[in-house]
Amino acid sequence: MEWSTVYDWLLSHGVRILIILLVSAALYIALRRLVPLVLKQTVKKRGKGKKAEEELEKRIQTLSRIFVSTGMLIIVVAAVFMILSEVGINITPYLAALGIAGIAIGFGAQSLVKDIIGGIFVIIEDQYNVGDVVRIAGIAGIVEEINLRRTVLRDLDGIVHFIPNGESGVASNFTREWSRVNLNISVGYGEDLDHAISVINRVCKEMAEEPYWKGLILKTPEVLRVDNLGDSGIDIKILGDTKPIRQWETMGEIRKRIKKAFDEEGIEIPWPHTKVYFGSPMPPRAPTEAPAPPIPPSEVLPPEEEAAE
């Protein structure tokens, strides 16, 4: 092969291949920049007044990742086929084979199709987004990634779970738009319930008025009811609303402050306890009535007289 032939091929086909690569890169960059902007305008316009700003941002982030990754896949596949065509490879048989393979995969990989359909419904119905805390297929954790095939969760232990969308079943979202404080505080049976309830409400109200917690608490937690008469104490239920994913932080602070307030007020927080004896005799019981008075000596009969009687 002469250098002139190579030069002519590079001048014609090489330039076209370079143009294909540059156009593909430009499309990818434009996709990454334009998709978030378009989604931000569309999602915020539709969700204005209905959802919090944080919820809209999570929705935009989730959709952006899905659209950008899908668009990148399409760009790469199109660029590869165009380059093969420029190289001189007939791509028609490959397209036909790809179509047949797609049909075969469609029949054989029903679980994959099920996952993709499930992912489409997750996205369309806005069941959860990246950053939400959810329970899917019995696993609870924060959503790190969503695509058409699977959802990635990281639980409290740091373990990452890859859950196919077709296997998700019931999805429970703990942080959709707002979250709830829901906890029980137990007091002893000997305590004044009205006093304990007033202390709990006072602690929650003072906490909700502080600058930091005021920005997180949507509805001041307060006592809802006496929830249970337990074996060791009386359970008092507290309910309130917070911003998404802030309920656990709020409940931890409420528990700490109530413990401190109960100590100051002398209110008992009960705990189960058991008395155990290791072979020692039981302590004598206190007499329930006074003993009989002693008989005077003058009234005591001699044994023979007592026998005569």
WOJOBEL-V642706 format. One record per residue. N is the residue number from 1. RES is the residue in one small letter. BURIAL is 1 if it has 9 or more other C-alpha atoms within 8 Angstrom, else 0. D_CENTER is the distance of its C-alpha to the mean C-alpha in Angstrom with 2 decimals. Layout:
N/RES/BURIAL/D_CENTER
N/RES/BURIAL/D_CENTER
This chain:
1/m/0/65.08
2/e/0/66.57
3/w/0/64.68
4/s/0/65.64
5/t/0/63.84
6/v/1/60.67
7/y/0/61.02
8/d/0/61.46
9/w/1/58.40
10/l/1/56.21
11/l/0/57.69
12/s/0/56.77
13/h/1/53.81
14/g/1/52.38
15/v/1/52.19
16/r/1/50.43
17/i/1/47.88
18/l/0/47.28
19/i/0/46.89
20/i/1/44.36
21/l/1/42.28
22/l/0/42.56
23/v/0/41.69
24/s/1/38.64
25/a/0/37.45
26/a/0/38.17
27/l/1/36.26
28/y/1/33.20
29/i/0/33.40
30/a/0/33.97
31/l/1/31.03
32/r/1/28.64
33/r/0/30.12
34/l/0/30.83
35/v/1/27.76
36/p/1/25.39
37/l/0/28.21
38/v/0/28.86
39/l/1/25.25
40/k/1/24.91
41/q/0/27.97
42/t/0/27.10
43/v/1/23.46
44/k/1/24.28
45/k/0/27.40
46/r/0/25.77
47/g/1/22.80
48/k/0/24.97
49/g/0/24.69
50/k/0/21.89
51/k/1/18.77
52/a/0/18.01
53/e/0/19.13
54/e/0/15.76
55/e/1/14.57
56/l/1/17.89
57/e/1/17.65
58/k/1/14.41
59/r/1/16.27
60/i/1/19.38
61/q/1/17.88
62/t/1/16.46
63/l/1/19.80
64/s/1/21.84
65/r/1/20.60
66/i/1/21.33
67/f/1/24.69
68/v/1/25.85
69/s/0/25.19
70/t/0/26.87
71/g/1/29.71
72/m/1/30.28
73/l/0/30.69
74/i/0/33.23
75/i/1/35.10
76/v/1/35.41
77/v/0/36.68
78/a/0/39.14
79/a/1/40.40
80/v/0/40.99
81/f/1/43.04
82/m/1/45.03
83/i/1/45.87
84/l/1/46.95
85/s/1/49.18
86/e/1/50.73
87/v/0/51.40
88/g/0/53.41
89/i/0/51.21
90/n/0/51.34
91/i/1/47.75
92/t/0/48.76
93/p/0/48.76
94/y/0/45.39
95/l/0/43.96
96/a/0/45.49
97/a/0/44.19
98/l/0/40.71
99/g/0/40.90
100/i/0/42.12
101/a/0/39.44
102/g/0/36.82
103/i/0/38.28
104/a/0/38.37
105/i/1/34.76
106/g/1/33.87
107/f/0/35.61
108/g/0/34.56
109/a/0/30.93
110/q/1/29.71
111/s/0/26.25
112/l/0/26.04
113/v/1/27.17
114/k/1/24.66
115/d/1/21.81
116/i/1/23.26
117/i/1/23.73
118/g/1/20.17
119/g/1/19.04
120/i/1/21.50
121/f/1/20.14
122/v/1/16.52
123/i/1/18.09
124/i/0/20.66
125/e/0/18.59
126/d/1/15.87
127/q/0/13.13
128/y/1/10.52
129/n/1/11.41
130/v/1/11.19
131/g/0/8.95
132/d/1/6.31
133/v/1/2.53
134/v/1/4.11
135/r/1/6.39
136/i/1/9.69
137/a/1/12.90
138/g/0/11.63
139/i/0/9.34
140/a/1/5.64
141/g/1/4.73
142/i/1/5.27
143/v/1/8.04
144/e/1/11.32
145/e/1/13.86
146/i/1/14.96
147/n/1/18.55
148/l/1/20.73
149/r/1/20.56
150/r/1/17.15
151/t/1/13.51
152/v/1/12.53
153/l/1/9.27
154/r/1/9.37
155/d/1/8.13
156/l/0/9.00
157/d/0/12.56
158/g/0/12.82
159/i/0/13.52
160/v/0/13.34
161/h/0/13.16
162/f/0/15.26
163/i/1/14.81
164/p/1/17.75
165/n/1/17.10
166/g/1/19.78
167/e/0/18.05
168/s/1/14.68
169/g/0/16.14
170/v/0/13.96
171/a/1/10.75
172/s/0/8.44
173/n/1/6.78
174/f/1/5.26
175/t/1/6.91
176/r/1/10.03
177/e/1/13.05
178/w/1/12.39
179/s/1/10.41
180/r/1/12.29
181/v/1/13.79
182/n/1/14.72
183/l/0/16.61
184/n/1/20.02
185/i/0/22.79
186/s/1/25.74
187/v/1/29.37
188/g/1/32.60
189/y/0/34.90
190/g/0/37.63
191/e/1/35.83
192/d/0/36.52
193/l/0/33.48
194/d/0/34.51
195/h/0/34.78
196/a/1/31.40
197/i/1/29.74
198/s/0/31.64
199/v/1/30.53
200/i/1/26.81
201/n/1/27.24
202/r/0/29.29
203/v/1/26.80
204/c/1/23.95
205/k/1/26.41
206/e/0/27.71
207/m/1/24.29
208/a/1/23.36
209/e/0/26.71
210/e/0/26.20
211/p/0/25.85
212/y/0/22.59
213/w/1/20.70
214/k/1/22.55
215/g/0/20.79
216/l/1/17.28
217/i/1/18.14
218/l/1/18.94
219/k/0/20.39
220/t/1/21.86
221/p/1/20.50
222/e/1/23.39
223/v/1/24.57
224/l/0/24.23
225/r/0/26.34
226/v/0/27.54
227/d/1/25.01
228/n/0/26.72
229/l/0/29.92
230/g/0/28.79
231/d/0/31.02
232/s/1/30.97
233/g/1/30.03
234/i/1/29.04
235/d/1/25.38
236/i/1/24.80
237/k/1/21.69
238/i/1/20.35
239/l/1/18.47
240/g/1/17.76
241/d/1/15.82
242/t/1/14.35
243/k/1/13.44
244/p/1/9.96
245/i/1/7.53
246/r/1/10.73
247/q/1/10.63
248/w/0/10.19
249/e/0/12.96
250/t/1/15.01
251/m/1/14.94
252/g/0/16.04
253/e/0/18.84
254/i/1/19.91
255/r/0/20.36
256/k/0/22.41
257/r/1/24.59
258/i/1/25.24
259/k/0/26.34
260/k/0/28.71
261/a/1/30.02
262/f/1/30.64
263/d/1/32.58
264/e/0/34.68
265/e/0/35.38
266/g/0/36.09
267/i/1/33.51
268/e/1/32.70
269/i/1/29.22
270/p/1/30.21
271/w/0/29.43
272/p/0/30.86
273/h/0/34.19
274/t/0/37.01
275/k/0/40.72
276/v/0/42.11
277/y/0/45.87
278/f/0/47.14
279/g/0/50.64
280/s/0/51.89
281/p/0/53.88
282/m/0/52.30
283/p/0/53.46
284/p/0/56.40
285/r/0/55.64
286/a/0/57.29
287/p/0/60.35
288/t/0/59.87
289/e/0/63.58
290/a/0/66.47
291/p/0/68.84
292/a/0/72.34
293/p/0/75.11
294/p/0/77.49
295/i/0/80.91
296/p/0/83.87
297/p/0/86.23
298/s/0/89.21
299/e/0/87.55
300/v/0/86.90
301/l/0/89.62
302/p/0/91.25
303/p/0/90.26
304/e/0/93.67
305/e/0/93.67
306/e/0/90.12
307/a/0/91.32
308/a/0/94.39
309/e/0/92.29
